[in-house]
């Protein structure tokens, strides 16, 4: 993945996310950093991937949003490596005991 492509596309990506993605759609977002770059200051880190946790009505909705993003269109995200899959999530309220899905 090219950090140069990411930096060039970031303003449009952030504008798109902030203006067009429904509130609550993206729950977590970040990059993955290989261990050899972990100790470096943020600006010197080399990234090798992205992680998103999305809350969508279905995989088709999630794919449509991902494919419409500048990071997808400009090959910041490695299209061959993208994995979207459903995952039951358990919201964890502050100071509440953790309960696994189906075991309330």
C-alpha positions in Angstrom: 0.0 0.0 0.0 1.3 3.4 -0.8 1.4 5.9 2.0 1.8 8.6 -0.7 -1.5 7.5 -2.3 -3.2 7.5 1.1 -1.9 11.0 2.0 -3.0 12.3 -1.4 -6.5 10.8 -1.1 -7.0 11.5 2.7 -8.7 14.9 2.4 -11.3 13.6 0.0 -11.7 10.4 2.0 -12.3 12.3 5.3 -14.6 14.8 3.7 -16.6 11.8 2.2 -16.8 10.0 5.5 -17.8 13.1 7.5 -20.4 14.2 4.9 -21.8 11.0 3.5 -21.4 8.1 5.8 -24.4 7.7 8.1 -23.8 8.5 11.8 -22.9 5.2 13.6 -22.1 3.4 10.3 -18.3 3.3 11.0 -17.7 2.1 14.6 -13.9 1.7 14.5 -11.3 2.8 12.0 -7.5 2.6 11.9 -4.4 1.3 10.2 -2.3 -1.7 10.8 1.4 -1.2 11.4 4.1 -4.0 11.1 6.0 -4.6 14.3 9.2 -3.2 13.0 7.6 0.3 12.7 5.7 0.1 16.0 8.3 2.1 18.0 8.6 5.0 15.5 6.8 8.3 15.8 3.4 8.4 14.0 4.6 10.3 11.0 7.4 7.8 10.4 5.3 4.6 10.7 4.7 2.5 7.6 1.2 1.1 7.3 0.3 -2.1 5.7 -3.5 -2.2 6.0 -6.7 -0.7 7.3 -9.2 -2.0 9.8 -12.8 -0.9 9.8 -15.7 -2.1 11.9 -19.0 -1.0 10.2 -22.6 -1.3 11.2 -24.6 -1.8 8.0 -28.0 -3.2 7.0 -26.2 -5.9 5.0 -23.0 -6.7 3.2 -24.3 -5.2 -0.1 -24.7 -1.8 1.7 -21.2 -2.1 3.2 -19.7 -3.0 -0.2 -21.5 -0.1 -1.9 -20.0 2.4 0.6 -16.5 0.9 0.5 -16.5 0.8 -3.3 -17.7 4.4 -3.4 -14.8 5.7 -1.3 -11.8 7.4 -2.8 -9.5 5.0 -0.9 -11.1 2.2 -2.9 -11.2 4.0 -6.2 -7.6 5.2 -6.0 -6.2 1.9 -4.8 -5.2 3.0 -1.4 -7.0 -0.1 -0.1 -5.8 -3.3 -1.7 -9.0 -4.5 -3.4 -7.8 -8.1 -3.5 -7.3 -8.2 0.3 -10.6 -6.6 1.4 -12.7 -8.8 3.6 -16.2 -7.9 4.6 -18.1 -10.3 6.8 -21.1 -10.2 9.1 -20.3 -10.4 12.8 -22.8 -10.4 15.6 -21.7 -7.6 18.0 -22.5 -7.1 21.6 -22.7 -3.4 22.7 -20.8 -3.0 25.9 -22.3 -0.2 28.1 -20.0 1.5 30.6 -19.6 -0.4 33.8 -21.8 -3.3 32.7 -20.9 -7.0 32.9 -19.9 -8.5 29.5 -22.5 -11.0 28.3 -22.0 -13.0 25.1 -24.7 -13.0 22.4 -27.5 -15.5 23.2 -26.5 -15.8 26.8 -28.4 -13.0 28.5 
